Amino acid sequence: MLHFLNMCSPRQDTVKLMWDCASSRHDHLECCRKKNVLPLCMQYCESSHAVPADYLNHLVCLQNFDAIRDCFRDHLEKNPNIFGDN
C-alpha cells in the first residue's frame, strides 16, 4: 500500500482523488478505535484531511490498513460516496 501511495504521489492529484473516493472524506475515527487502529495511524481514519504524505514515517500503519479499509467499506455500504453514488 505505501509503495503504491509513494509511486502515485508524483502524479499530482491521483492519490488525493483515490483517497477521497475510498474514504468519502468521512470521519472514521470511531470505527478505527473499535478496530484498535494504532494512535499514530488514526490520521488515516480522520479522512476529512488530506492523506498523510510522509509515508515512510508511517510504515507501522501497514498492519492497520485492512482495518482502515474495512471502516471505509462499512461506511460506503450504508452511505453514498463523496460523489453521491451508491
Contacts in CASP RR format, 6 or more apart in sequence:
PFRMAT RR
TARGET T0000
AUTHOR 0000-0000-0000
METHOD contacts of the structure
MODEL  1
MLHFLNMCSPRQDTVKLMWDCASSRHDHLECCRKKNVLPLCMQYCESSHA
VPADYLNHLVCLQNFDAIRDCFRDHLEKNPNIFGDN
1 62 0 8 1.000
1 65 0 8 1.000
2 55 0 8 1.000
2 56 0 8 1.000
2 58 0 8 1.000
2 59 0 8 1.000
2 62 0 8 1.000
5 15 0 8 1.000
5 51 0 8 1.000
5 55 0 8 1.000
6 55 0 8 1.000
8 14 0 8 1.000
8 15 0 8 1.000
8 18 0 8 1.000
9 15 0 8 1.000
9 53 0 8 1.000
15 51 0 8 1.000
16 50 0 8 1.000
16 51 0 8 1.000
19 47 0 8 1.000
19 50 0 8 1.000
19 51 0 8 1.000
20 47 0 8 1.000
20 82 0 8 1.000
21 81 0 8 1.000
21 82 0 8 1.000
21 83 0 8 1.000
22 69 0 8 1.000
22 72 0 8 1.000
23 47 0 8 1.000
23 72 0 8 1.000
23 82 0 8 1.000
24 47 0 8 1.000
24 72 0 8 1.000
24 75 0 8 1.000
24 76 0 8 1.000
24 79 0 8 1.000
24 80 0 8 1.000
24 81 0 8 1.000
24 82 0 8 1.000
25 47 0 8 1.000
25 48 0 8 1.000
25 82 0 8 1.000
26 47 0 8 1.000
26 48 0 8 1.000
26 75 0 8 1.000
26 79 0 8 1.000
27 45 0 8 1.000
27 46 0 8 1.000
27 47 0 8 1.000
27 48 0 8 1.000
28 45 0 8 1.000
28 46 0 8 1.000
28 47 0 8 1.000
28 68 0 8 1.000
28 71 0 8 1.000
28 72 0 8 1.000
28 75 0 8 1.000
29 42 0 8 1.000
29 45 0 8 1.000
29 46 0 8 1.000
31 45 0 8 1.000
31 70 0 8 1.000
31 71 0 8 1.000
31 74 0 8 1.000
31 75 0 8 1.000
32 41 0 8 1.000
32 42 0 8 1.000
32 44 0 8 1.000
32 45 0 8 1.000
32 64 0 8 1.000
32 67 0 8 1.000
32 68 0 8 1.000
32 71 0 8 1.000
33 42 0 8 1.000
35 64 0 8 1.000
35 67 0 8 1.000
35 68 0 8 1.000
35 70 0 8 1.000
35 71 0 8 1.000
36 67 0 8 1.000
37 44 0 8 1.000
37 45 0 8 1.000
37 64 0 8 1.000
37 67 0 8 1.000
37 68 0 8 1.000
38 60 0 8 1.000
38 61 0 8 1.000
38 63 0 8 1.000
38 64 0 8 1.000
40 58 0 8 1.000
40 60 0 8 1.000
40 61 0 8 1.000
41 58 0 8 1.000
41 60 0 8 1.000
41 61 0 8 1.000
41 64 0 8 1.000
41 68 0 8 1.000
43 49 0 8 1.000
43 52 0 8 1.000
44 51 0 8 1.000
44 52 0 8 1.000
44 58 0 8 1.000
44 61 0 8 1.000
44 64 0 8 1.000
44 65 0 8 1.000
44 68 0 8 1.000
45 68 0 8 1.000
45 71 0 8 1.000
47 72 0 8 1.000
52 58 0 8 1.000
80 86 0 8 1.000
END
